[in-house]
Amino acid sequence: MKPIWIVDDDQSIRWVLEKALARESLATRSFANVREALAALDHQESPQVLVSDIRMPGASGLELLQTIRERLPELPVIIMTAYSDLDSAVASFQGGAFEYLAKPFDVDRAVELIHRAVDESLRGAHAADVPFAEAPEMLGQAPAMQDMFRAIGRLSHSSATVLITGESGTGKELVARALHRHSPRASGPFIALNTAAIPKDLLESELFGHERGAFTGAQAMRQGRFEQAENGTLFLDEIGDMPFDLQTRLLRVLSDGQFYRVGGHSPLRANVRVIAATHQNLEARVRQGLFREDLYHRLNVIRLRLPPLRERREDIPLLTRHFLQKSARDLGVEPKRVSDAALAYLASLPFPGNVRQLENLANWLTVMAPAQTIEIKDLPPDLVPAMNERAAGEIVAGAAGVHGMANAVPFEAERNGVAAPMPSTLGGGTVGMPVSVWESGLRAEVAHMLRENTADVMDELARRFEAAVIREALDFTRGRKVEAAERLGIGRNTITRKIQELHLES
């Protein structure tokens, strides 16, 4: 591995970082100014990671950063500064810095950050350049989504009325657009209207149009959505919220294909396919007298249920990568990658906002995540309780990447050190047991090993568990075995024997 370059005019800063990185077996090379570092670059030398002060005599760290971006665009650069002002931070990130480190800094924090930058550099060296792919209509490997794709295929030669049900954010309009695009009406218009977003007094005019002078302010004749969708498809979202009196008018259109503009006297023919969607239970609304039963049966010719994201967890990695690609394309930046640990963690989250929430998260990560490879600690704070970040990153990372994520147990974010009860279906019953992050990852790994018919599952997991615990204790005590043994509550001879058996000395 190449050395870590440290560029700072302060000799004490260089010395501290050199010693700290030497303890981590990381080679370093130091420079007192930008000129020396650029001279080394001119001699075809390059670092694994560059750590540079921002303000030095002569050229600044930002000027060095600009040169690095031009010559070694994949090289992670960490900018240090004693001037913790907004302009410095913004200029660093706009220049493409991996991270911004304010002085005085915690040495352990700085070393951890450099380790992350090294990992990022090594990943970048082995990652193939993946061009932006044409965005697919819909994505999903889960059985429920495959059933949805098959249904769309079967309906491709039909113009039947379809009712799409599903929670908010699941992508009901995407399904409606796919139905239109693969139908005999594909050459016609696709018109969408959210009936819950239009005030009741305006909704009738929106749907059916109005004649000039039909009401105050109607200065000219206006076509409604039915006329605009002629020979095409009209998508009525949130149909369950449609006012009761308008339901009667919609039923008449569906029944005989005729309607009147508001204030009009001549019937108009409607050659339109209607696709409706709702997140509500229409059967319950019919029983409550809030939705016409005859309209419900008219709409419910063919019913498609779009599953919530928690029922298709195996799609979360696929969707995350897709949305990161899409977000990067929209912003004109390089798409970010997600570590296996972060993907496993995301796949265990409940995502009450469904696919829309995941897409918003991808947009946030594209802008806010400091590195090109996203780790658990880069996720928004509300998704990663601080006390669980480390456990999540280490334990879930051991869950064989994303192999077992389809079976990962969902959990609620743990708050204030208390895990919210989540149902467990082990043993067939529902038990109100708290499921922590590491337990979720462990169970995912067990499920993967069982599916792969791994031999001696218990012994293998016990060995890995002991290795992880001892490694962490040794890291915590900086390699002092006696102190690590005391912290773990085991004897000195025991930890020495375990280190040898588990080959942890290398």
C-alpha positions in Angstrom: 0.0 0.0 0.0 1.2 3.5 -0.7 2.0 5.9 2.2 -0.2 8.5 3.7 1.0 12.0 2.8 0.8 14.6 5.5 1.1 18.3 4.3 1.3 20.8 7.1 3.7 23.6 8.0 3.3 22.8 11.7 6.0 20.2 12.6 4.2 19.1 15.7 1.1 18.2 13.8 3.1 16.1 11.3 4.9 14.4 14.2 1.7 13.5 16.0 0.0 12.0 12.9 3.2 10.2 11.9 3.4 8.4 15.3 -0.3 7.7 15.5 -0.4 6.2 12.0 2.9 4.2 12.7 1.0 2.5 15.5 -1.6 1.4 13.0 1.2 0.1 10.7 0.5 2.8 8.1 3.4 4.2 6.3 3.6 8.0 6.1 5.5 10.7 4.2 5.4 14.3 5.4 5.8 17.7 3.6 6.1 21.1 5.2 4.4 22.9 2.3 2.4 22.4 -0.9 5.4 23.0 -3.1 7.2 19.9 -1.7 4.1 17.7 -2.2 3.7 18.9 -5.8 7.3 18.2 -6.5 6.8 14.6 -5.3 3.8 14.3 -7.6 5.9 15.5 -10.5 8.3 12.6 -9.9 5.4 10.2 -10.4 4.9 9.5 -6.7 1.4 9.4 -5.3 -0.1 8.7 -1.9 -2.9 6.3 -0.8 -4.5 9.2 1.1 -3.6 12.9 1.4 -4.0 14.8 4.6 -3.4 18.6 4.2 -3.6 21.7 6.2 -5.7 24.4 4.5 -3.6 27.5 5.4 0.1 27.4 4.9 2.8 29.8 3.7 2.8 29.8 -0.1 0.1 27.8 -1.8 -2.9 26.7 0.3 -4.3 23.3 0.9 -7.3 24.2 -1.3 -4.9 24.9 -4.2 -3.3 21.5 -3.6 -6.8 19.9 -3.4 -7.6 21.5 -6.8 -4.4 20.1 -8.4 -5.1 16.6 -6.9 -8.6 16.6 -8.2 -7.3 17.3 -11.7 -4.4 14.7 -11.6 -5.7 12.0 -9.2 -9.5 12.5 -9.1 -10.0 9.2 -7.1 -7.5 10.1 -4.3 -9.2 10.8 -0.9 -8.1 14.2 0.5 -8.7 15.2 4.1 -8.4 18.9 4.8 -7.3 20.1 8.2 -7.7 23.7 9.5 -7.5 25.6 12.7 -9.9 28.1 11.2 -13.3 26.3 11.7 -15.4 28.7 9.7 -18.2 28.1 7.2 -16.2 29.3 4.2 -13.4 26.9 4.8 -15.7 23.9 5.2 -17.8 24.8 2.1 -14.7 25.4 0.0 -13.2 22.1 1.1 -16.3 20.1 0.1 -16.9 22.0 -3.1 -13.3 21.2 -4.0 -14.0 17.5 -3.6 -12.5 16.9 -0.2 -13.2 13.5 1.4 -13.6 15.1 4.8 -13.0 18.3 6.7 -11.1 18.0 10.1 -11.1 21.0 12.4 -8.1 21.6 14.7 -7.5 20.8 17.4 -8.6 17.3 16.6 -8.9 14.1 18.5 -6.0 11.9 17.3 -8.1 8.7 17.5 -10.8 10.4 15.4 -8.2 11.5 12.9 -6.8 8.0 12.6 -10.3 6.5 12.2 -11.0 9.0 9.5 -7.8 8.2 7.7 -8.6 4.5 7.9 -11.9 5.2 6.2 -10.2 7.2 3.5 -7.7 4.3 3.0 -10.6 1.8 2.6 -12.3 4.2 0.2 -9.0 4.5 -1.8 -8.6 0.7 -2.0 -12.2 0.2 -3.0 -11.8 2.8 -5.7 -8.7 1.0 -7.1 -10.6 -2.2 -7.6 -14.0 -0.8 -8.6 -14.9 -1.0 -12.3 -16.3 2.1 -13.9 -20.0 1.5 -14.3 -21.7 3.8 -16.8 -25.1 5.2 -16.1 -27.7 2.7 -17.2 -31.0 3.6 -18.7 -33.4 3.8 -15.8 -35.8 0.9 -15.8 -39.5 1.5 -15.4 -39.7 -0.5 -12.1 -37.4 -2.6 -10.1 -38.0 -5.6 -7.9 -36.7 -9.1 -7.3 -39.1 -10.0 -4.5 -41.8 -12.5 -5.3 -44.6 -10.0 -4.8 -43.0 -7.6 -7.3 -42.5 -10.4 -9.8 -46.2 -11.2 -9.5 -46.9 -7.5 -10.2 -44.7 -7.6 -13.3 -46.5 -10.7 -14.5 -49.9 -9.0 -14.0 -48.8 -6.0 -16.0 -47.7 -8.3 -18.7 -51.0 -10.2 -18.8 -52.8 -6.8 -19.0 -50.7 -5.6 -21.8 -53.4 -6.4 -24.4 -56.3 -5.1 -22.3 -57.9 -1.8 -21.6 -59.8 -3.0 -18.5 -60.3 -0.8 -15.5 -57.7 -1.4 -12.8 -57.7 -0.6 -9.1 -54.2 -0.3 -7.5 -54.0 -0.6 -3.7 -51.0 0.0 -1.5 -49.6 2.2 1.2 -48.4 5.7 0.5 -45.0 5.8 -1.1 -45.1 2.3 -2.6 -45.1 3.6 -6.2 -48.7 3.2 -7.3 -48.4 5.8 -10.1 -45.4 4.0 -11.5 -47.6 0.9 -11.8 -50.3 3.0 -13.5 -47.8 4.4 -16.0 -46.4 0.9 -16.7 -49.9 -0.3 -17.4 -50.5 2.5 -19.8 -47.1 2.2 -21.5 -47.7 -1.5 -22.2 -51.3 -1.2 -23.2 -53.0 -0.7 -26.6 -53.5 3.0 -25.6 -49.7 3.6 -25.2 -49.8 6.1 -28.1 -52.4 8.2 -26.3 -52.0 10.5 -23.4 -51.5 9.5 -19.7 -53.2 12.0 -17.5 -52.8 11.8 -13.7 -55.0 13.5 -11.1 -54.7 13.2 -7.3 -58.3 13.6 -6.2 -57.2 14.3 -2.6 -55.0 17.3 -3.6 -57.8 19.2 -5.3 -60.4 21.2 -3.3 -63.9 19.8 -3.5 -65.3 22.8 -5.2 -62.7 22.6 -8.0 -62.5 18.8 -8.4 -65.6 18.5 -10.6 -64.3 21.1 -13.0 -60.9 19.4 -13.0 -62.4 16.1 -14.0 -65.1 17.1 -16.4 -64.2 20.7 -17.5 -66.5 23.6 -17.6 -68.3 25.9 -20.1 -67.7 29.6 -20.3 -69.7 31.4 -17.7 -70.5 28.2 -15.8 -69.4 30.0 -12.5 -67.7 33.2 -11.4 -64.3 33.3 -12.9 -65.0 30.9 -15.8 -64.0 33.3 -18.5 -63.5 30.6 -21.1 -64.4 27.0 -21.8 -61.9 24.6 -20.3 -61.4 20.9 -21.0 -61.3 18.5 -18.0 -59.1 15.5 -17.4 -61.4 13.1 -19.1 -61.2 15.1 -22.4 -57.5 15.5 -22.0 -57.1 11.8 -21.6 -59.1 10.9 -24.8 -57.9 7.7 -26.4 -55.5 7.3 -23.5 -55.4 6.6 -19.8 -56.8 8.6 -16.8 -55.1 7.8 -13.5 -57.2 8.8 -10.5 -54.9 8.7 -7.4 -56.4 8.5 -3.9 -59.8 7.7 -5.2 -60.9 6.8 -1.7 -60.9 10.5 -0.8 -63.2 11.6 -3.7 -66.3 13.5 -2.4 -69.5 11.3 -2.3 -71.5 13.4 -4.8 -68.7 13.3 -7.4 -68.6 9.6 -7.1 -72.0 9.5 -8.7 -70.8 11.4 -11.7 -67.7 9.2 -12.0 -69.9 6.1 -11.9 -72.0 7.4 -14.8 -69.0 7.9 -16.9 -67.7 4.4 -16.2 -71.2 3.0 -16.8 -72.2 4.6 -20.1 -69.1 6.5 -21.2 -70.8 9.9 -21.2 -70.3 13.1 -19.1 -71.2 16.8 -19.1 -68.9 19.7 -18.6 -69.9 21.9 -15.6 -72.6 24.3 -16.9 -72.9 22.2 -20.1 -76.0 20.7 -21.7 -74.5 18.5 -24.4 -73.2 15.0 -23.4 -69.6 14.2 -24.4 -68.3 10.7 -25.1 -65.3 9.5 -23.1 -63.0 7.0 -24.7 -60.7 6.7 -21.7 -59.3 3.9 -19.7 -59.5 4.6 -16.0 -56.9 3.4 -13.5 -57.6 4.2 -9.9 -55.4 3.9 -6.8 -55.9 4.3 -3.1 -54.0 3.7 0.2 -57.3 3.3 2.0 -59.4 0.2 2.7 -62.3 0.8 0.2 -64.3 -2.1 1.6 -64.3 -0.4 5.0 -65.2 2.9 3.5 -68.2 1.3 1.7 -69.4 -0.2 5.0 -69.0 3.2 6.6 -71.1 4.8 3.9 -68.3 7.0 2.6 -67.8 5.3 -0.7 -70.4 4.1 -3.2 -70.6 0.3 -3.4 -71.6 0.3 -7.0 -68.6 2.5 -7.9 -66.3 0.3 -5.9 -67.4 -2.7 -8.0 -67.0 -0.7 -11.2 -63.4 0.2 -10.3 -62.5 -3.2 -8.8 -62.5 -5.0 -12.1 -58.9 -6.0 -11.8 -57.1 -5.3 -8.5 -53.4 -5.1 -8.1 -51.9 -4.8 -4.6 -48.5 -3.1 -4.4 -46.5 -4.5 -1.4 -44.9 -2.1 1.2 -41.2 -2.0 1.3 -41.0 -4.0 4.5 -42.5 -7.0 2.6 -39.9 -6.8 -0.1 -36.7 -6.3 1.9 -34.6 -8.2 -0.6 -35.2 -5.3 -3.0 -33.8 -2.6 -0.7 -30.1 -3.1 -1.9 -31.2 -3.0 -5.6 -33.4 0.1 -5.1 -30.8 1.9 -3.0 -28.2 1.5 -5.7 -30.7 2.5 -8.4 -31.7 5.7 -6.5 -28.1 6.6 -5.8 -27.4 6.3 -9.6 -30.5 8.3 -10.4 -29.7 11.0 -7.9 -26.1 11.3 -9.1 -27.2 11.6 -12.7 -29.7 14.3 -11.8 -27.0 16.3 -9.9 -24.2 15.6 -12.4 -21.9 13.9 -9.9 -20.2 10.5 -9.5 -22.6 7.9 -8.0 -21.8 6.7 -4.6 -21.5 3.2 -3.5 -22.9 1.5 -0.3 -21.0 -0.9 1.9 -22.4 -4.4 2.5 -22.9 -3.5 6.2 -24.9 -0.4 5.3 -27.0 -2.3 2.9 -27.7 -5.0 5.5 -28.6 -2.3 8.0 -30.9 -0.5 5.6 -32.6 -3.8 4.7 -33.5 -4.2 8.4 -35.2 -0.8 8.7 -39.0 -0.5 8.6 -39.2 2.3 6.1 -42.8 3.5 6.9 -42.6 5.9 3.9 -41.8 3.0 1.6 -40.0 3.4 -1.7 -40.5 7.2 -1.6 -38.7 7.4 1.7 -35.8 5.3 0.4 -35.5 7.5 -2.7 -35.4 10.6 -0.5 -32.7 9.0 1.6 -30.6 8.3 -1.5 -30.9 12.0 -2.5 -29.8 13.0 1.0 -26.8 10.6 0.9 -25.7 11.8 -2.5 -25.4 15.3 -1.1 -24.4 14.8 2.5 -22.4 11.6 2.8 -18.7 12.5 3.0 -17.2 9.5 1.2 -17.9 7.8 -2.1 -18.6 4.6 -0.2 -21.4 5.0 2.3 -21.1 3.4 5.7 -23.7 3.0 8.4 -22.3 6.0 10.3 -23.0 8.2 7.1 -26.8 7.6 7.4 -29.0 10.3 8.9 -28.9 10.4 12.7 -32.5 9.5 13.0 -31.8 6.2 11.3 -28.7 5.3 13.4 -29.0 5.7 17.1 -25.5 6.9 18.2 -25.1 4.1 20.8 -25.7 1.4 18.2 -23.5 2.7 15.3 -20.4 0.7 16.1 -22.3 -2.5 16.9 -24.3 -2.1 13.7 -21.3 -1.5 11.5 -19.3 -4.5 12.9 -22.0 -7.1 13.5 -24.1 -6.5 10.4 -20.9 -6.4 8.3 -20.4 -10.0 9.3 -23.8 -11.0 7.9 -22.1 -12.2 4.7 -22.8 -9.0 2.9 -26.5 -8.9 1.9 -27.0 -12.7 1.6 -29.4 -13.0 4.5 -31.1 -9.7 4.2 -34.4 -11.1 3.0 -34.7 -12.8 6.3 -33.3 -10.1 8.5 -35.7 -9.4 11.4 -37.2 -5.9 11.2 -36.6 -3.6 14.1 -37.5 -0.2 15.3 -34.6 2.3 15.9 -33.5 1.9 19.5 -33.9 5.2 21.4 -32.3 6.1 24.7 -30.7 2.7 25.1 -34.0 0.9 25.0 -35.0 -1.3 22.0 -38.6 -1.0 21.0 -40.4 -4.4 21.1 -40.7 -6.0 17.7 -42.6 -9.2 16.9 -40.5 -12.3 16.4 -41.9 -15.2 14.5 -39.3 -17.8 15.6 -41.2 -20.8 16.7 -44.3 -19.8 14.9 -45.7 -17.4 17.5 -45.4 -13.7 18.1 -43.3 -12.9 21.0 -42.7 -9.3 22.2 -38.9 -9.5 22.4 -36.6 -6.6 21.7 -34.4 -7.3 18.7 -31.2 -5.2 18.6 -29.1 -4.4 15.5 -26.5 -7.1 16.1 -29.1 -9.8 16.8 -30.8 -8.9 13.6 -27.6 -9.2 11.7 -26.7 -12.5 13.5 -30.0 -14.0 12.6 -29.6 -13.0 9.0 -26.2 -14.7 8.9 -27.6 -17.9 10.6 -30.4 -18.0 7.9 -27.8 -17.6 5.2 -25.6 -20.4 6.6 -28.5 -22.7 7.0 -29.7 -22.1 3.4 -26.1 -22.8 2.2 -25.9 -26.0 4.2 -22.8 -24.8 6.0 -21.3 -27.5 8.2 -21.0 -26.9 12.0 -22.9 -23.7 12.1 -22.7 -23.3 15.9 -19.0 -23.9 16.0 -18.3 -21.5 13.1 -20.5 -18.7 14.6 -18.9 -19.2 18.1 -15.4 -18.9 16.6 -16.3 -15.7 14.7 -18.1 -14.3 17.8 -15.0 -14.9 20.0 -12.7 -13.4 17.4 -14.8 -10.3 17.1 -15.1 -9.7 20.9 -11.4 -10.3 21.5 -10.3 -8.1 18.5 -12.5 -5.3 19.8 -11.2 -5.6 23.4 -7.6 -5.5 22.1 -8.4 -2.4 20.0 -9.9 -0.8 23.0 -6.9 -1.5 25.2 -4.4 -0.7 22.4 -3.1 -4.3 22.3 -2.7 -4.7 26.1 -3.7 -8.4 26.6 -3.9 -8.3 30.4 -6.2 -5.3 30.4 -8.3 -6.8 27.6 -8.7 -10.0 29.6 -9.7 -8.1 32.7 -12.2 -6.0 30.7 -13.8 -9.2 29.3 -13.8 -11.0 32.6 -11.5 -13.9 31.5 -8.1 -15.0 32.6 -4.8 -14.0 31.0 -4.0 -17.5 30.0 -7.5 -17.8 28.4 -7.1 -14.7 26.2 -3.5 -15.8 25.2 -4.8 -19.2 24.2 -7.8 -17.8 22.3 -5.5 -15.3 20.4 -3.4 -18.3 19.3 -6.3 -20.6 18.4 -8.1 -17.8 16.4 -4.9 -16.6 14.7 -5.4 -13.1 15.9 -1.8 -12.1 16.3 -1.2 -11.3 12.6 
